[in-house]
Amino acid sequence: MNYCFRHSGHLGLLTFLGDLTIDRIEELSEAIMVSANLVDHLVVSFEKLDELSSEYIQVLCSWHSRCQQLNKRMTLISSLSEDVKPVLENNDYANAIQCLTVCKQSCLWAE
């Protein structure tokens, strides 16, 4: 996994390239933290994503919730491969009680 952050004004784009596996989870969290602190709206993009662990989904949800609490926006853009979609579906993140309570209609995983 590689990543790059670009921003202009209040908008930032954090792009990750490659699979998100458990061995790089702290790096993902730190990249989001640093990027989110610099902008009001953070767009997170994934390219060539064929593997996604449930731990990464939890980190993304946690940061999305944190951004909501700070009155910031975090948007996820990615074309998920057919191998990745079942991870989301099996964990049903879009319907989790905590997510619905904190993020309301802005869930990262809602289609």
C-alpha positions, 0 to 999 in steps of 0.5 A, spaced: 500 500 500 502 506 498 498 513 499 499 520 497 495 526 500 493 533 496 489 539 498 487 545 496 483 550 501 479 546 505 478 540 500 483 534 501 484 528 497 488 522 500 489 516 495 491 509 497 494 504 492 494 497 493 491 492 498 489 494 505 492 488 509 492 488 517 500 489 517 499 496 514 493 498 519 497 503 523 499 507 517 492 508 514 490 511 521 496 515 521 495 518 514 487 519 515 489 523 522 494 527 519 490 529 512 483 530 516 487 535 521 489 539 515 482 540 511 474 540 512 473 535 507 477 529 506 476 525 500 479 518 501 480 514 494 482 507 493 485 504 487 487 497 485 483 495 491 483 487 491 483 486 498 480 489 504 480 486 511 475 488 516 480 491 521 481 497 515 473 498 515 473 499 522 478 504 522 475 507 516 468 508 520 472 510 526 475 516 522 469 517 519 465 518 526 471 522 528 470 527 522 463 528 524 464 529 531 469 535 529 464 538 523 468 535 518 466 531 512 469 524 510 467 521 503 470 515 500 470 514 493 472 507 490 471 502 485 470 495 489 472 489 486 467 483 487 472 480 492 472 486 496 464 487 496 463 481 501 467 483 506 462 489 507 456 485 506 458 480 511 459 485 516 453 489 515 457 496 517 451 500 513 446 498 518 450 498 524 447 501 530 453 505 532 454 507 525 446 509 524 446 513 531 453 517 530 453 518 522 446 518 520 445 518 513 452 519 511 455 512 512 461 511 508 458 504 506 451 506 504 449 506 497 
